Every structure is written in C-alpha cells, then in structure tokens.
Amino acid sequence: MKLPPIAGRLIAGVDEAGRGPLAGPVVVAAVILDPKRRIHGLGDSKALSPARREQLAPIIGSKSLAHAVIEIDAAMIDRINIFQATMDGMRRALAALEIEPELALIDGNRLPAHLRCPAQAIVRGDARVRAIGAASILAKVHRDRVMHALDAQYPGYGFAVHKGYPTPEHLAALRDLGPCAIHRRSFAPVLAATYANTEFDF
C-alpha cells in the first residue's frame, strides 16, 4: 500500500497498546509531530527497549505539535468488546488533539467511524510512519506505568512484570487467586478462571 502525500500537511499518527492482555486498559495515543523538530530513534515501540521508550516519551511530549493519550478500562472493554474499545480510543485520542489534523494515519487495517479528519489505515504503520511510531511509544509507556501502579493495588498477579499479558506466571496467578477488578472478564482465560473459582449452590 502506498502512503498518501504528506509533505507540508498536519499528520496525526495513531496507535494503541494493550489489545492482547487479560487485564488493564487498552491505551491509545495520537501524535502530530513538528517537522521542524525532528526526533531521532522513533519506531515501533515493541522493537525498542523499555529504557529507550522511557527516554523518548518525554521528548515526544515536548517536541510534538500536539499529542493525546486515552485509556479505555477493562469494564468498558467487557461491555463493548476489545475491537470497539480500541476504535473508540482512536476516535477519542484524535478528538483530544488541540490542533486539527489534516490527515490521520492509523496503525492496522481498520479505521474507526466518525473521525474528525480524513484517515488511512497503515499496516505495520508503527514501523513505517514516524508519527505512528511516536504514538506507539507514548501509548506503550503510559500503559506500562499504569500497570506498575495497578500492581501495587492488586498484588500477587505480577502486573508490573507481564503488564497483564497471558504469560504462564499470569495464568498461574489467575488459577490460584481468581480474577481481580481489572481483569477483562470477557476474555476466555479470565472467564475460565472465574468459573473455576466460583462455588455453585445447586
């Protein structure tokens, strides 16, 4: 897929972090980079070390023309499903930008409805488009910090380590402790653990 002409246009990059985990929010970020203030080292957040992401996040925040980060919590994910929650987060992140973008480039192959500007989906956009890469870094860093904080509220699950993803350690904690308030109860492993830890009086 060819990218649209973007020279001289206000481009918003949009990406998410946390679609796959069993717990915690999905986080979506939108970023409009300043072409006059180039940021070196942008790219897919998954390809960067946590330390490098932490270094880049405040630089993106200070050098971008506009940025916004949106959280969609586990309760809403269960209510409307993870796909719709992600689409809603993308819509809200774009709406929260203080500058009106002329075009949104969104990571993936689907676009949310009712966006504030024209948009194009870019498969592997976080590795191909600098603004999407910047958004992926902001979303990932924000979500990692949220999961560290939630680890203190819900000890025993290891959220600070696995960030809610279905690692063997997380699945073992689910079996032993049952789901907590931030688990996505519509996800199959959490649903299974819910029933496994429920006593039925019949």
LOTOR-62454 format. One record per residue (C-alpha): chain; x, y, z. Coordinates in steps of 0.001 Angstrom, whole numbers. Layout:
['A' [X Y Z]]
...
***
This chain:
['A' [0 0 0]]
['A' [1354 3400 -962]]
['A' [1312 6149 1628]]
['A' [-618 9302 764]]
['A' [1308 12515 0]]
['A' [2029 14058 3395]]
['A' [4661 16748 2819]]
['A' [3569 20009 4405]]
['A' [416 18544 5948]]
['A' [-532 18237 9605]]
['A' [-425 14467 10073]]
['A' [-1648 12724 13199]]
['A' [-240 9274 13896]]
['A' [-2423 6965 15977]]
['A' [-1573 3681 17675]]
['A' [-2602 1575 20663]]
['A' [-1024 -564 23343]]
['A' [-2700 -3370 25204]]
['A' [-5179 -5109 22938]]
['A' [-3921 -8573 23855]]
['A' [-3593 -8529 27665]]
['A' [-6077 -10184 30012]]
['A' [-6075 -7231 32405]]
['A' [-5824 -3470 32489]]
['A' [-6780 -823 29958]]
['A' [-6153 -520 26276]]
['A' [-4317 2768 25723]]
['A' [-4436 4816 22526]]
['A' [-2205 7759 21633]]
['A' [-2358 10323 18851]]
['A' [630 12499 17926]]
['A' [1223 15350 15494]]
['A' [4978 15683 15048]]
['A' [6667 19002 14356]]
['A' [8625 18683 11074]]
['A' [10977 21412 12305]]
['A' [11915 19481 15459]]
['A' [12978 16036 14328]]
['A' [13096 13279 16931]]
['A' [15704 10596 16313]]
['A' [15054 6954 17109]]
['A' [11302 6749 16554]]
['A' [9841 3419 15533]]
['A' [7718 530 16634]]
['A' [7652 630 20434]]
['A' [7846 -3169 20571]]
['A' [11274 -3020 18897]]
['A' [12646 -595 21496]]
['A' [13891 -1383 24975]]
['A' [11794 -139 27923]]
['A' [14607 2249 28846]]
['A' [14695 3711 25324]]
['A' [10913 4135 25288]]
['A' [11108 5967 28610]]
['A' [13784 8262 27166]]
['A' [11780 9027 24031]]
['A' [8345 9591 25615]]
['A' [9095 12980 27224]]
['A' [10945 14101 24099]]
['A' [7879 13282 22011]]
['A' [5734 15138 24514]]
['A' [7879 18263 24417]]
['A' [8720 18372 20710]]
['A' [5412 17347 19125]]
['A' [2889 19936 17995]]
['A' [130 18064 19806]]
['A' [-407 14720 21499]]
['A' [-3146 12943 23442]]
['A' [-3376 9669 25349]]
['A' [-6662 7882 26105]]
['A' [-7353 4908 28396]]
['A' [-10265 2509 27919]]
['A' [-10645 435 31069]]
['A' [-11384 -3274 31426]]
['A' [-15043 -2697 32309]]
['A' [-15644 -834 29055]]
['A' [-13692 -3452 27096]]
['A' [-16015 -6117 28522]]
['A' [-19051 -4008 27723]]
['A' [-18327 -3238 24066]]
['A' [-15501 -5751 23193]]
['A' [-11813 -5051 22627]]
['A' [-12144 -4120 18953]]
['A' [-14814 -1499 19580]]
['A' [-12924 -239 22630]]
['A' [-9812 254 20515]]
['A' [-11763 2028 17784]]
['A' [-13395 4284 20391]]
['A' [-9996 5060 21907]]
['A' [-8620 6036 18498]]
['A' [-11589 8297 17861]]
['A' [-11237 9918 21290]]
['A' [-7469 10357 21017]]
['A' [-7840 12200 17721]]
['A' [-10665 14315 19147]]
['A' [-8486 15273 22124]]
['A' [-5712 16787 19995]]
['A' [-5516 20545 20488]]
['A' [-4627 21041 16825]]
['A' [-6904 19946 13984]]
['A' [-5012 17386 11868]]
['A' [-5452 17337 8111]]
['A' [-4980 13574 7940]]
['A' [-4791 10714 10442]]
['A' [-2577 7710 9747]]
['A' [-3711 4819 11924]]
['A' [-1803 1638 12631]]
['A' [-3574 -1512 11427]]
['A' [-6071 -2401 8733]]
['A' [-9296 -915 10106]]
['A' [-10479 2634 10629]]
['A' [-12857 3936 13293]]
['A' [-16030 5658 12139]]
['A' [-16820 9334 12647]]
['A' [-13279 10689 12819]]
['A' [-12601 14410 12898]]
['A' [-10480 14288 9729]]
['A' [-9740 12025 6749]]
['A' [-7776 8919 7700]]
['A' [-5911 5972 6267]]
['A' [-5074 2659 7911]]
['A' [-1427 1627 7573]]
['A' [-469 -1989 8213]]
['A' [2713 -2065 10331]]
['A' [2447 1682 10442]]
['A' [4361 1908 13700]]
['A' [7488 807 11817]]
['A' [6752 2755 8618]]
['A' [5401 6151 9728]]
['A' [7240 8283 12255]]
['A' [4114 9824 13745]]
['A' [2572 6386 14292]]
['A' [5826 5191 15842]]
['A' [5716 8162 18203]]
['A' [2131 7338 19137]]
['A' [3045 3714 19772]]
['A' [5793 4810 22184]]
['A' [3501 7166 24115]]
['A' [790 4518 24367]]
['A' [3189 1788 25491]]
['A' [4980 3920 28091]]
['A' [1693 5198 29506]]
['A' [228 1716 29758]]
['A' [3345 250 31357]]
['A' [3186 2959 34038]]
['A' [-488 2229 34637]]
['A' [227 -1466 35060]]
['A' [3045 -738 37526]]
['A' [610 1313 39602]]
['A' [-2065 -1388 39403]]
['A' [470 -3979 40563]]
['A' [596 -2193 43924]]
['A' [-3207 -2170 44164]]
['A' [-3593 -5816 43179]]
['A' [-510 -7683 44462]]
['A' [188 -11268 43622]]
['A' [-588 -11181 39915]]
['A' [2725 -9752 38694]]
['A' [1213 -6924 36646]]
['A' [4414 -4864 36874]]
['A' [6283 -7681 35124]]
['A' [3946 -9078 32469]]
['A' [1675 -5994 32115]]
['A' [-1419 -8192 32023]]
['A' [-369 -10359 29088]]
['A' [-1190 -14096 29301]]
['A' [2215 -15341 30429]]
['A' [2476 -18665 32274]]
['A' [3027 -16732 35510]]
['A' [-89 -14643 34976]]
['A' [-2213 -17672 34096]]
['A' [-962 -19461 37223]]
['A' [-1894 -16452 39369]]
['A' [-5329 -16378 37762]]
['A' [-5852 -20032 38656]]
['A' [-4656 -19514 42231]]
['A' [-6216 -16144 43048]]
['A' [-9068 -15829 40585]]
['A' [-9695 -12632 38596]]
['A' [-9414 -9201 40203]]
['A' [-11231 -5969 39414]]
['A' [-9042 -5034 36439]]
['A' [-9266 -8366 34621]]
['A' [-11146 -8465 31324]]
['A' [-13886 -10929 32171]]
['A' [-14945 -11358 28556]]
['A' [-11547 -12860 27671]]
['A' [-11585 -16668 27643]]
['A' [-8778 -17384 30172]]
['A' [-10306 -14942 32652]]
['A' [-13769 -16367 32104]]
['A' [-12434 -19859 32716]]
['A' [-10703 -18740 35921]]
['A' [-13897 -17040 37081]]
['A' [-15870 -20262 36867]]
['A' [-13028 -22298 38321]]
['A' [-13069 -20112 41444]]
['A' [-16857 -19963 41825]]
['A' [-18837 -22141 44204]]
['A' [-22303 -23087 42995]]
['A' [-25078 -23811 45480]]
['A' [-27089 -26321 43475]]
***
